[in-house]
Amino acid sequence: MTPEAPAAVRSPLLTQWWLDLTFIHWAVDPGAVAPLLPHGLTADTCDGVTYVGLVAFRMGKVGWLRLPGVPYFGSFPETNVRLYSVDAQGRRGVVFRSMDASRLVPVLLGRLGFRLPYRWSRMDVRADGDIVTYRSSRHRPGPSRARSRIVVRVGRPVQDPTELEHFLTARWGMHNAFPGGIGYLANDHPRWPLHNAELITCEENLLATAGLPPSDRPPVSVLYSPGVPVRLGRPTGLAPGSHVPSTEP
């Protein structure tokens, strides 16, 4: 893992900001998540262990190509459940099991244009001093509606991130079932400015809804970042006909 992107995205398909991020991670056995990864991918590991990530943040200034960010529709809260993957070419990335966002238009574009597992949710992100609160509740009736409430206290900057902290945050692409097959979409951004964070509240059923067993243990890592500007490339290395496990509840 490298703290900076191994290659710059020269002609970005999308530009955006990822802001006020909280990274929460649980350690899991690679065999437990293997059935949830698209065919042809394996679970990426650090010292023989892989991880499930719950990442809450604000998306900002989403723009196509090199155009300015789209007003209103280009800025919204988002919360993701993700796994860690590596393909046959050795490219390390993430696989999203769910992506909750508060703007319907980006949700539809993400689902239809990129086949990403976006869900439309009521969401907000609020900061009060060093306390940041994230709330999410899907627009779906019934008592089993997927929801989350995360509260963290932001601590001191991380001066020298560990190998694990780089592994969990410095991910320079995602694997996904794009139109045409399983592919890899690279991103680049400056090195993460990371802070230690204390998890005050984590009430959620997003992991279980995404097909993952709810953890009865505390997370092994909680980090915060004020954010970075991001450039995303175009999908490459498409492998047609690959099976993709369902992310539907």
C-alpha positions in Angstrom: 0.0 0.0 0.0 1.2 3.5 -0.8 -0.1 6.7 1.0 -0.2 8.5 -2.4 -1.9 7.3 -5.5 0.5 5.0 -7.6 -0.7 6.7 -10.8 -2.4 10.0 -11.5 -5.8 10.1 -13.2 -5.0 12.2 -16.2 -8.5 12.5 -17.8 -11.0 12.2 -14.9 -14.5 11.1 -15.6 -15.7 12.6 -12.3 -14.3 15.1 -9.8 -15.6 15.5 -6.3 -14.7 16.2 -2.7 -15.0 13.6 0.1 -15.5 15.6 3.3 -15.9 15.0 7.1 -15.2 11.3 6.8 -15.4 8.7 9.6 -13.9 5.3 8.9 -15.0 2.5 11.2 -13.6 -1.0 10.6 -14.1 -4.5 11.9 -11.7 -7.4 11.3 -13.2 -10.5 9.7 -12.0 -13.8 8.3 -11.4 -13.6 4.5 -13.5 -16.7 4.1 -16.5 -15.0 5.6 -16.6 -12.3 2.9 -15.4 -14.3 -0.1 -19.0 -15.2 -1.2 -19.9 -11.5 -1.3 -17.1 -10.5 -3.7 -17.6 -10.6 -7.5 -16.2 -13.6 -9.3 -12.5 -13.2 -10.1 -11.8 -11.1 -6.9 -10.3 -12.2 -3.6 -10.4 -10.6 -0.2 -7.4 -8.3 0.3 -5.7 -8.9 3.6 -3.3 -7.3 6.0 -1.4 -9.9 8.1 -3.9 -12.6 7.1 -7.1 -10.6 8.1 -9.5 -8.6 5.9 -11.9 -5.9 7.1 -15.5 -4.6 6.8 -15.7 -0.9 6.6 -18.5 1.5 7.5 -17.6 4.9 6.1 -19.8 8.0 6.7 -19.1 11.3 5.0 -20.2 14.2 2.9 -19.9 14.2 -0.9 -19.2 17.6 -2.3 -18.9 19.4 -5.6 -19.5 16.3 -7.8 -18.7 17.3 -11.4 -18.4 15.5 -14.8 -15.1 15.6 -16.6 -13.4 18.9 -15.6 -16.6 20.9 -15.3 -17.4 22.6 -12.0 -19.4 20.7 -9.4 -23.1 20.5 -9.9 -25.1 22.8 -7.6 -27.4 21.1 -5.0 -27.4 17.6 -6.6 -23.6 17.4 -6.4 -23.4 17.7 -2.6 -25.0 15.3 -0.2 -24.3 12.9 2.8 -23.3 9.4 2.1 -22.7 6.2 4.1 -21.0 3.1 2.6 -20.5 -0.5 3.6 -17.4 -1.8 1.8 -15.1 -4.8 1.6 -11.4 -4.9 0.5 -10.5 -6.6 -2.8 -7.7 -7.6 -5.1 -7.9 -8.8 -8.7 -5.8 -11.1 -10.9 -3.7 -8.1 -12.0 -2.8 -7.3 -8.4 -4.9 -4.1 -8.3 -6.2 -3.5 -4.8 -9.5 -1.7 -4.2 -12.8 -1.8 -2.5 -16.1 -3.5 -3.3 -19.2 -1.6 -2.1 -22.0 -3.7 -0.6 -24.2 -0.7 0.0 -24.1 3.1 -0.6 -26.7 5.3 1.1 -27.1 8.8 -0.2 -29.7 11.6 0.3 -30.1 12.9 -3.3 -32.4 10.8 -5.5 -30.9 11.9 -8.8 -27.3 10.8 -8.0 -28.7 7.5 -6.5 -30.5 6.8 -9.8 -27.5 7.8 -11.9 -25.2 5.6 -9.8 -27.5 2.6 -10.0 -28.3 2.9 -13.7 -25.1 4.3 -15.1 -22.5 2.5 -13.0 -24.5 -0.4 -11.4 -23.5 0.8 -8.0 -25.6 -0.4 -5.0 -26.9 3.1 -4.1 -30.0 3.5 -1.9 -32.0 6.6 -1.3 -32.0 7.7 2.3 -32.9 10.5 4.7 -29.5 11.7 6.0 -27.7 14.4 7.8 -24.2 15.2 9.0 -23.8 17.7 11.9 -20.7 18.9 13.7 -20.7 20.5 17.1 -17.1 21.3 18.1 -15.2 18.1 18.0 -18.3 15.9 17.9 -19.6 14.8 14.5 -23.0 13.0 14.1 -24.1 11.1 11.1 -27.7 9.9 10.6 -29.2 7.7 7.9 -32.6 6.1 7.3 -33.7 4.5 4.0 -36.8 5.5 2.2 -38.4 2.1 2.7 -41.4 1.2 4.8 -41.5 -1.4 7.6 -39.6 -2.1 10.8 -36.6 -3.5 9.0 -35.7 -0.3 7.3 -31.9 0.1 7.1 -30.6 2.9 9.2 -27.6 4.2 11.2 -26.6 6.7 13.8 -22.9 7.3 14.3 -21.4 9.8 16.7 -17.6 10.3 17.0 -15.3 12.7 18.9 -12.5 13.8 16.7 -9.0 13.6 18.3 -5.5 14.5 17.5 -3.9 14.2 14.0 -2.2 10.9 13.1 1.4 11.9 12.6 2.7 8.6 11.4 -0.1 6.2 10.1 0.4 2.5 10.7 0.5 -0.1 7.9 -3.1 -1.0 8.8 -4.3 2.6 8.7 -2.8 3.0 5.2 -4.4 -0.4 4.2 -7.9 0.8 5.3 -7.8 4.3 3.9 -5.3 4.5 1.0 -7.5 2.6 -1.6 -6.8 3.8 -5.1 -9.7 2.2 -6.9 -12.9 0.2 -6.7 -14.0 -3.1 -8.3 -17.6 -3.2 -9.6 -19.9 -4.7 -12.1 -19.9 -1.9 -14.6 -21.9 -2.2 -17.9 -19.8 -4.7 -19.8 -18.5 -6.7 -16.9 -16.4 -6.6 -13.7 -13.9 -3.7 -13.9 -11.7 -1.4 -12.0 -12.2 2.3 -11.6 -9.1 4.2 -10.3 -9.0 7.3 -8.3 -6.4 9.8 -7.0 -6.3 12.4 -4.3 -3.8 13.9 -1.9 -2.6 11.8 1.1 -5.3 11.5 3.7 -5.1 13.9 6.6 -6.1 11.4 9.3 -7.2 12.0 13.0 -7.7 9.5 15.7 -11.4 9.3 16.7 -13.4 8.0 19.6 -16.6 6.2 18.7 -19.3 7.4 21.0 -22.3 5.8 19.3 -22.7 3.3 16.5 -26.3 2.1 16.1 -26.8 0.5 12.7 -28.1 -2.4 10.7 -26.5 -1.5 7.4 -23.9 -4.3 7.7 -26.6 -7.0 8.3 -28.7 -5.6 5.5 -25.7 -5.8 3.2 -25.3 -9.5 3.9 -22.6 -9.3 6.6 -23.0 -10.8 10.1 -23.4 -8.0 12.6 -20.3 -7.7 14.8 -20.5 -8.3 18.5 -17.1 -6.9 19.0 -15.9 -3.2 19.1 -14.3 -2.0 15.8 -10.5 -2.3 15.6 -10.1 1.1 14.0 -11.9 4.4 14.1 -10.4 7.3 12.1 -11.6 10.7 11.0 -10.5 12.9 8.1 -11.6 16.5 7.2 -11.4 15.3 3.5 -9.7 15.5 0.2 -10.5 16.5 -3.5 -10.8 13.4 -5.7 -10.5 12.5 -9.3 -12.0 9.3 -10.7 -11.1 7.7 -14.0 -13.0 5.4 -16.3 -13.6 1.7 -15.8 -10.8 -0.5 -17.1 -10.1 -4.2 -17.4 -13.7 -5.3 -17.9 -14.3 -9.1 -17.6 -17.6 -9.9 -19.2 -20.0 -12.5 -17.8 -18.7 -12.4 -14.3 -21.2 -13.2 -11.5 -21.9 -10.5 -9.0 -23.4 -11.4 -5.6 -26.6 -9.5 -4.9 -26.5 -6.5 -2.6 -30.3 -6.4 -2.3 -31.6 -6.9 1.2 
